[in-house]
């Protein structure tokens, strides 16, 4: 279960941004984008976020997770396909495909009181 380490990284990134931008308002939400291929469980991430945020500027914040489905592109025939599983073979020509969406993992926004 690597959600704990990933979520700690999200908290560290958010706290660094709060310090860097000298945010003094109450943080209400930390928004992250997570690709499905990361294999992360959103409920576990929220659990660890609530467990670890403790007495930090994130104490009143919630973790908002946007999941991104997998999409692959075939370099040979330029076809793009949504993927339900990580089998990277082109449905059209049988060639290897590259994952172009669904591997994201980033903090996209920190929402604060006005």
C-alpha positions in Angstrom: 0.0 0.0 0.0 2.0 3.0 -1.3 -0.9 5.4 -0.7 0.7 6.5 2.6 4.0 7.5 1.1 2.3 9.2 -1.9 -0.1 11.1 0.3 2.8 12.2 2.6 4.4 13.6 -0.6 1.2 15.4 -1.5 1.1 17.0 2.0 4.8 18.0 1.8 4.2 19.6 -1.6 1.2 21.5 -0.4 2.9 22.7 2.8 5.9 23.8 0.7 3.6 25.8 -1.6 1.8 27.4 1.3 5.2 28.5 2.8 6.5 29.6 -0.6 3.4 31.7 -1.4 3.1 32.9 2.2 -0.6 31.8 2.4 -2.1 32.8 5.7 -5.8 32.0 4.9 -7.4 28.7 6.1 -6.7 26.0 3.5 -10.0 24.2 2.6 -9.0 21.9 -0.1 -5.9 20.3 -1.7 -6.7 19.2 -5.2 -4.8 16.4 -6.9 -5.0 14.7 -10.3 -4.2 11.0 -10.2 -3.9 8.7 -13.2 -5.6 5.3 -12.9 -2.3 3.6 -13.9 -0.8 4.7 -10.6 -2.9 2.1 -8.9 -3.8 4.4 -6.0 -7.0 3.9 -3.9 -8.6 7.4 -3.4 -10.3 6.4 -0.1 -7.0 5.2 1.3 -5.4 8.5 0.2 -8.1 10.5 1.9 -7.7 8.4 5.1 -3.9 9.0 5.2 -4.4 12.7 4.4 -6.8 13.1 7.4 -4.5 11.0 9.6 -1.3 12.9 8.8 -2.4 16.5 8.2 -2.6 17.0 12.0 -1.6 20.3 13.4 -0.5 21.9 10.1 -1.9 24.6 7.9 -3.9 21.7 6.3 -5.7 20.8 9.5 -9.1 22.0 8.1 -8.5 20.9 4.5 -9.9 18.0 2.6 -8.2 16.0 -0.2 -10.0 16.4 -3.5 -9.0 13.7 -6.0 -9.6 13.8 -9.8 -9.0 10.4 -11.5 -7.8 10.3 -15.0 -8.5 7.3 -17.2 -5.9 5.6 -19.2 -5.5 6.5 -22.9 -2.8 5.0 -25.2 -1.5 6.0 -28.6 0.0 3.8 -31.2 3.1 5.4 -32.7 2.8 3.2 -35.9 -0.8 4.0 -36.9 -1.5 7.1 -34.7 -4.7 5.5 -33.2 -5.7 6.5 -29.7 -7.7 4.1 -27.5 -9.1 4.4 -24.0 -7.8 1.5 -21.9 -9.6 -0.4 -19.1 -6.4 -2.4 -18.3 -2.8 -1.6 -19.0 -2.4 -3.9 -22.0 -0.5 -1.7 -24.4 -1.1 -3.4 -27.8 -2.8 -1.5 -30.6 -6.3 -2.8 -31.4 -5.9 -1.8 -35.0 -2.3 -2.9 -36.0 -1.2 -5.0 -33.0 1.9 -2.8 -32.4 3.1 -1.5 -29.0 1.4 1.6 -27.7 2.4 4.4 -25.4 0.4 5.6 -22.4 -0.4 9.2 -23.0 -3.0 9.8 -20.2 -3.7 8.0 -16.9 -0.2 8.2 -15.4 -0.5 11.7 -13.8 0.2 12.4 -10.2 0.2 16.1 -9.3 -1.1 18.7 -6.9 -3.2 20.9 -9.1 -4.7 23.5 -6.7 -4.8 24.6 -3.1 -8.1 26.3 -2.2 -8.2 28.8 0.7 -10.7 31.0 2.4 -11.0 34.5 0.9 
